[in-house]
Amino acid sequence: MTNPFTTRASTLAGPARDYAPITPSDTDPLPKIAVAVYVETGGAVVFVSEAGQQRTVELPDYGWLLCGVRQVRATGTTASGLHAMVIS
């Protein structure tokens, strides 16, 4: 099987290389900055953006947070089934 990703440079415009499950934490950042977050069960997501700002957004079931995310905080986050889209 050929792998189209072997010679492709990772960009913010192209597909993510992986989905990584997120465990919200008030102390630990994500292992890799997410280019977006997918939410299975809607609710509030409290996060630290790539720019370093804490934000809170309400997302529906099967919703998308289209923002660079460094950390998803446990306190205040009510959404579940969170997955980070990562490119590296």
Secondary structure, 3 states (H helix, E strand, C coil): CCCCCCCCCCCCCCCCCEEEECCCCCCCCCCCCECEEEEEECEEEEEEECCCCEEEEEECCCEEECCCEEEECCCCCCCEEEEEEECC
